[in-house]
Amino acid sequence: MKANVTVTSRGVITLPAKLRQALGLKAEDHLIAETTPEGLLLRPSVTRPVEMYTPERVREFDAAEQELAAWLGAKAPAVKRAARPKRKSAR
């Protein structure tokens, strides 16, 4: 889909409603603008929420890791290392 847009004196571009709807863009969505050999490319900017862990949540993670390590230690068969072949001396 192509659309004509105008850049205001303040540098604001208004995307036509049909174009925004086709792309699933909503108010306050962020776009990345970059130049390409063909011209200007606008693409959605992906933002991901950041989870801040409380000390209690960190302790939960630590406990789960210890439980997993204990389980893996009980389930893992003993691994024997193969003897390394002796190298011949270069002398």
C-alpha positions in Angstrom: 0.0 0.0 0.0 1.3 3.4 -0.9 0.2 6.7 0.7 1.3 10.4 0.3 2.2 12.1 3.5 3.3 15.6 4.3 6.1 16.7 6.6 5.1 19.8 8.7 7.5 22.6 9.5 8.1 20.9 12.8 9.0 17.6 11.1 5.7 15.9 12.0 4.4 13.2 9.6 0.8 12.1 9.7 0.2 8.6 8.4 -3.2 8.1 6.8 -5.7 6.1 8.9 -6.0 3.3 6.3 -2.2 2.9 6.4 -2.1 2.8 10.2 -4.9 0.3 10.3 -3.3 -1.9 7.7 -0.1 -2.0 9.7 -1.8 -2.3 13.1 -0.3 1.0 14.4 -1.9 2.7 17.4 -1.4 6.1 19.0 2.0 6.3 20.9 3.5 3.4 18.9 7.2 4.0 18.1 8.7 3.6 14.7 12.3 3.4 13.6 13.1 5.7 10.7 16.2 4.9 8.5 17.5 5.8 5.2 17.9 3.2 2.5 19.1 3.4 -1.1 15.4 3.5 -2.1 14.5 6.3 0.3 13.0 6.4 3.8 12.0 3.3 5.7 9.7 3.3 8.7 9.4 0.2 10.7 7.9 -0.7 14.1 10.2 -0.5 17.0 9.9 -3.5 19.3 9.9 -2.7 23.0 9.8 -5.4 25.7 8.8 -4.9 29.3 11.6 -5.2 31.8 10.9 -7.3 34.9 12.6 -6.1 38.1 13.1 -9.0 40.4 12.4 -8.6 44.1 14.9 -10.3 46.6 12.2 -12.9 47.3 11.9 -13.7 43.6 15.7 -14.0 43.3 15.6 -16.5 46.2 13.0 -18.5 44.3 15.3 -18.7 41.3 18.2 -19.7 43.4 16.2 -22.5 45.1 14.9 -23.8 41.8 18.5 -23.9 40.4 19.7 -25.8 43.5 16.9 -28.2 43.1 17.7 -28.8 39.4 21.4 -29.2 40.2 20.6 -31.8 42.9 18.2 -33.6 40.5 20.8 -33.6 37.7 23.5 -34.8 40.0 21.4 -37.7 41.1 20.4 -38.6 37.6 23.7 -38.1 35.8 25.7 -41.3 35.2 29.3 -41.2 36.2 31.4 -40.0 33.3 34.8 -41.5 32.8 37.4 -39.5 31.0 39.2 -41.3 28.2 42.9 -41.5 28.6 44.7 -39.1 26.3 47.0 -40.7 23.8 50.6 -40.1 24.5 52.3 -37.7 22.2 55.5 -38.7 20.5 58.4 -36.5 21.3 59.6 -34.2 18.4 63.2 -34.8 19.4 
